[in-house]
């Protein structure tokens, strides 16, 4: 019982600190809206729970979040097991996202790397490739932001060292951004 209460209190404390990131979250939503309006897309990458967050956010954009609207182009680079295993085998696990960015990204696409540490080497390499190609890069990060904080155009760093709390905030931010996007593209519902 006490563990449950402590976990909920820790979650609420970390989430309450997201108010300090309101500006960055709004910037991300507006940047994605601008890119989508110009015919660009959103590409997302991450490992483990962050990979699941990539898929979740991409699904909200391609399908719908809350309001009826047209499908929006978003790709989770975490889902094609043939690509992931072929690139991992033929090159290395560190190249699984960079290779997909090289193949699928266009200039001015929005590329989001999700990493609780900010140091996932395959995400770092994916961001470097995206920058080389002229994409707008975003990091949903945690702890001190790691290597990615200095590499991305927009860093959103959750002020926590707890991986579960960071992940909970990442999906909350994803939902907030989806709501901003929904408002822009919905059919008035």
C-alpha positions in Angstrom: 0.0 0.0 0.0 2.8 2.4 0.9 4.7 1.6 -2.2 1.7 2.4 -4.4 1.1 5.7 -2.6 4.8 6.7 -2.9 4.9 5.8 -6.6 1.8 7.9 -7.2 3.3 10.8 -5.2 6.6 10.6 -7.2 4.6 10.6 -10.5 2.6 13.6 -9.5 5.8 15.5 -8.4 7.5 14.9 -11.7 4.4 15.7 -13.8 3.9 18.9 -11.9 7.3 20.0 -13.1 6.2 19.8 -16.7 4.8 23.3 -16.4 8.4 24.5 -16.8 8.5 22.8 -20.2 5.2 24.3 -21.5 7.0 26.6 -24.0 9.0 23.7 -25.5 5.9 21.5 -25.8 4.0 24.3 -27.6 7.0 24.8 -29.9 7.0 21.1 -30.8 3.3 21.1 -31.5 3.6 24.2 -33.8 6.7 22.9 -35.5 4.9 19.6 -36.4 1.8 21.5 -37.6 4.0 23.6 -39.9 5.9 20.6 -41.3 2.7 18.6 -41.9 1.0 21.6 -43.6 3.9 21.7 -46.0 3.6 18.0 -46.8 6.4 16.8 -44.5 6.2 14.0 -42.0 7.1 13.0 -38.5 9.6 10.2 -37.8 10.1 8.8 -34.3 12.8 6.5 -32.8 13.7 5.0 -29.5 14.4 1.8 -27.6 12.3 -0.4 -25.3 9.5 1.6 -23.6 10.6 4.6 -25.8 10.0 2.5 -28.9 6.5 1.8 -27.7 6.0 5.5 -27.2 7.1 6.1 -30.8 4.5 3.6 -32.0 1.8 5.1 -29.8 2.4 8.7 -31.0 2.7 7.7 -34.6 -0.6 5.8 -34.3 -2.3 8.9 -32.8 -1.2 10.9 -35.8 -2.0 8.4 -38.6 -5.3 7.4 -37.0 -6.7 10.1 -34.8 -6.2 11.4 -31.3 -9.5 12.8 -30.1 -11.1 14.5 -33.1 -12.0 13.3 -36.5 -9.5 14.6 -39.1 -7.4 13.3 -42.0 -4.6 10.9 -41.3 -1.3 12.6 -40.8 2.0 11.1 -42.0 4.0 9.7 -39.1 6.4 6.7 -39.0 7.7 4.9 -36.0 11.1 3.6 -37.0 10.8 0.9 -34.4 8.3 -1.4 -36.0 9.7 -3.1 -39.1 11.5 -6.2 -37.7 13.0 -7.1 -41.1 14.7 -3.7 -41.4 15.8 -3.6 -37.8 17.3 -7.1 -37.9 18.8 -6.8 -41.4 20.5 -3.4 -40.6 21.5 -4.6 -37.1 23.1 -7.7 -38.6 24.6 -6.2 -41.8 25.8 -3.0 -40.1 25.2 -2.8 -36.4 22.4 -2.1 -33.9 23.8 1.5 -33.6 22.8 2.1 -37.3 19.2 0.9 -37.2 17.7 4.4 -37.1 20.3 6.3 -39.1 19.8 3.9 -42.1 16.0 4.4 -42.0 16.4 8.1 -41.7 18.7 8.1 -44.7 16.1 6.0 -46.7 12.8 7.7 -45.5 13.4 11.2 -44.3 13.2 14.4 -46.4 14.5 17.8 -45.7 12.2 19.6 -43.1 10.7 16.5 -41.8 10.4 16.4 -38.0 12.6 13.6 -36.5 11.9 12.9 -32.8 14.4 10.8 -30.8 13.0 9.5 -27.5 15.6 8.5 -24.9 15.3 8.5 -21.1 19.1 8.9 -20.8 19.7 11.0 -23.9 22.7 8.7 -24.7 21.2 5.9 -26.8 23.8 5.5 -29.5 21.4 4.4 -32.2 19.2 7.4 -31.5 22.2 9.7 -31.4 23.3 8.4 -34.9 19.7 8.7 -36.2 19.6 12.4 -35.0 23.0 13.1 -36.6 21.8 11.7 -39.9 18.6 13.7 -39.7 20.5 16.9 -39.1 22.8 16.1 -42.0 19.7 15.8 -44.2 18.1 19.1 -43.1 15.4 17.7 -40.8 14.2 19.5 -37.7 15.3 17.3 -34.7 13.7 16.9 -31.4 14.8 15.0 -28.2 12.3 13.8 -25.7 14.8 13.1 -23.0 15.4 12.6 -19.3 18.0 12.9 -16.5 20.5 15.6 -17.7 19.6 15.2 -21.4 22.7 13.3 -22.2 24.5 13.7 -25.6 21.2 14.3 -27.4 20.5 17.5 -25.5 23.2 19.4 -27.4 22.6 17.7 -30.7 18.9 18.3 -31.3 17.2 21.5 -32.4 14.7 21.2 -29.6 15.4 19.4 -26.3 12.6 18.6 -23.9 14.3 17.2 -20.8 12.1 15.7 -18.1 13.6 16.8 -14.7 13.9 13.3 -13.2 16.4 10.4 -12.9 13.6 7.8 -12.7 13.2 6.0 -16.0 9.5 5.0 -15.4 8.6 8.6 -14.4 10.4 10.0 -17.4 8.5 7.6 -19.7 5.2 8.6 -18.2 6.0 12.2 -18.9 7.1 11.4 -22.5 3.7 9.9 -23.3 1.9 12.8 -21.6 3.9 15.2 -23.8 3.1 13.1 -26.8 -0.6 13.3 -26.0 -0.5 17.1 -25.4 1.3 17.6 -28.8 -1.3 15.3 -30.5 -4.1 17.5 -29.0 -2.4 20.7 -30.3 -2.2 19.0 -33.8 -5.7 17.7 -33.6 -7.1 21.2 -32.9 -5.3 22.5 -36.1 -6.4 19.7 -38.4 -9.7 18.5 -37.1 -13.0 18.9 -38.9 -14.4 21.2 -36.2 -15.6 18.4 -33.9 
